[in-house]
Amino acid sequence: MRRLIFAALALNFVAACQTGTTELTEEQKASIAAEVNAVHAEFWNAWREAEVDEVMAYYLDSPSFGFSHVGEMIRSFSEFEELVQSAFAIVESQTITITDTHTTVLSPNVVCVMDRGVYAFTDTAGVTGPEAGFASTIIWILHNAEWKVQHAHTSEDAAEAS
């Protein structure tokens, strides 16, 4: 009898230690997507204003941060921040129009947003450059109760340019 009780207790302990693998409901996915899409819209507004500190606040400063653009891979937050500071040194503002977006909730803490659109920047002398097309993929993660960009990719998209 004692062995049976011990075996039952051991099985209950093992079962309690198993991780749950519950699937998100469509309602949960929609709620997470709406939350991330709101942050994502604010993210693009920061890029439109061309404010380095505002833009960089959306990115996760971590050793696993990554960004790629037109074949160049940046593997550190500080290197990416230098790139943004350098670019924004001559940019006053940008017009950014998203023409297509797709959000995929991968887990409760990871969301992928893909965008296509067009942009043009106005430099510090007030001259607006030509419109160019772009595509981006941004991986948002929930970090300390805030959505942050963990990985991002952008590329030129000639099909989007007018």
N, C-alpha and C positions, 0 to 999 in steps of 0.2 A: 504494500500500500504506500509505504514511504517513497519507494522508487517512482510510483505512478504520480504522486503529488509533485515530486521533484521534477519529473519529466514534463508535467503540465506547466509548472512554473517556468521551467527553462524555455519551453516553446512560447509561452506568453511573452517572456523577456525578449526573445529573438524577434518575435512578430512586432513588438513595440519599437524595436530599434530599426526596423526597415523604413526606408524613405518612401514617402508617398509619391505617386506618379499621377496625380490628378491632372486631367486635361482642362485647359481653360474653356469656359463656355463662350459662346459667341457674344453674349452681353459683356462678359469680362474683357474680351479682346477689344470690343468696341469702346469700352470705357478707357482702357489703357491707350488705345490708338488716339482717342480724342484728347487725352491729357498730353501725349507726346506731340500731337499735331499742333496744339496750342503753343507749346514751348518751341517747336520747330518754326512756327510763324514769327515768334519773337526773335529767334536766332537769325532769320533772314532780315528782319528789321534792323538788327544790330549791324549786319553786313552792309545794309543800305546806308546807314549813318557813318560807316567807316571809322568807328571808334575802337581802337585796339583793345582797350581794357574791357569794354562791353562785349566785344566779339570773343575774346579769350576766356571770359567767364563761363561760356557755354561748353568749353572743352575740358576734359578730365586730365589734370596734371598727374600722370602716372607713368611708370616705366613701360607699361604695355600700350601706351598711346601710339597711334599710327595714322599717317596721312599720305595719300599718294595723289599726284597730279601729273598728267601727261608723261607717264613713265618714271617720274622721280618719286622715290620713297623717302619719307621723313619718319624717323623712328623715335623722335623725342619731342616732348611738349616744348622745351626751350628752343629747339631748332625751328619748330613751326611758328612759335611766337616771334622769333627774329624775322622769319619770312613775311609774316603779316605786318609787322612794324615797318619793314623795308618797303613793302608794297603800299601801305597806307601813308607813307611819308609824302607821296605826291598825289594822293587821292583825297578829294574833299567829300565826295559822296558817290553812291552808285544807284542806278536804277536796276532793279532785279525783278523780272516777271517770271513767275513759275507757270509754265504752260501745261505741265502734266506731273502728277505726283502719285506715288503708290506707297502705302504704309503697311508693313507686315509685322504683327506682334509675334515674336519668336518665343518669348517666355514672359512671365510677369515682370522681369527686370531687363529685358533686351528687346529693342524694337529697331527695325530697319526702315528707313525712309529713302526712297529713290525719287529724284526730281529731274525734270528737264525744264529748261527755260532759256531766257535771254538776259543779257546784262550789258550795261555800258557804264563807264565811270566818268565822272567830272573831276578834272584835276584841280590843284590848288590855284591855278590861274583862271579857273572858270571855263576851261575848254572841255567839251564833252566828246569823248571818243566814239568810234563806231560801235554799233550793237554787235554782240557776238553770242553764239549759242553755247550752252554748257549742259552737262549731265552730271549728277552727283549721287552718291550713295553714302548715307550717313547712318552709323550704328550708334544708337542712343542706349545708354545703360542707366539704371537707377542706382545712384551712388549717394549714400547718406541722405535719402529722401528727396534727391534732386536728379532730374534727368540731365546727363552729361554726354557729350560726344566722346566715344571711346576710339572709334575709327572713322575715317572719312576718305572719300575718293572723289575727285572731280576730273572731268575731261572736257575738252572742247567738243562741241556738237555742231558741225557745219550745217546740218539739216535744220537746226532751230534758228539759225541766223537769218535775218531778213535782208 
